[in-house]
């Protein structure tokens, strides 16, 4: 077998060639195995290259959004857990799809999982999660009851950094499907990255606060409010008062005509 043929086999995914442990030895002086006729250098010993389980198959890029758009809740959850559409999958312990009432009127969207969320598989479970629970309680809400919580990206960014645009774009079909299945009455965006992911807005959060924005879901227009991420509030305590104003505004919107 000449090098050009080895190259062709490699491109077809058929190289290196594996042989059984009991395969005949290399023929003396030939430089080839007695049974396969291949150069000994082309035959990999199984113990030197342990088999690796293949990664879950990804849908082709062009088919991925439309495929996700037809998923139900459980199929969507499994797709998120198996996703390898961006580099964030390399360091995660597990993906974090979301948590809460799948018929909720309220949808809260953060930026991405942190270390504790990555370990437990649920969004907002660390110190920022405890603050979010307190924020919900302040306006008469409780995690899991008429509330669904998700993130713009489903895997933890290294060092808890802000998700990059390409990472949010890779996760956007999942988030869009969650919104379509949920059909919430109100979306509350927690932090600038969440605003960027959902609305495509890259302006400052200060310029987005205090306004009723809109997310278009099919033939529906869902009102959207933007406020600070709980992790930001832990570092900037004076802005808790502004976040409280945003929550009161959200509560007033939900108590308007036709809202529940």
Secondary structure, 3 states (H helix, E strand, C coil): CCHHHHHHHHHCCCCCEECCCCCCCECCCCCEECCCCCEHHHEECHHHCCCCCCCCCCCCHHHHHHHHHCCCHHHHHHHHHHCCCCHHHHCCCCCCCCEECCCCCEEEEECCCCHHHHHHCCCCCCHHHHHHHHHHHHCCCECCECEEEEECCCCCCHHHCCCCHHHHHHHHHHHHHHHHHHCCCEEEEECHHHHHHHHCCCCCHHHHCCCCEEEEECCEEEEEEEECCHHHHHHCHHHHHHHHHHHHHHHHHHCCCCCC
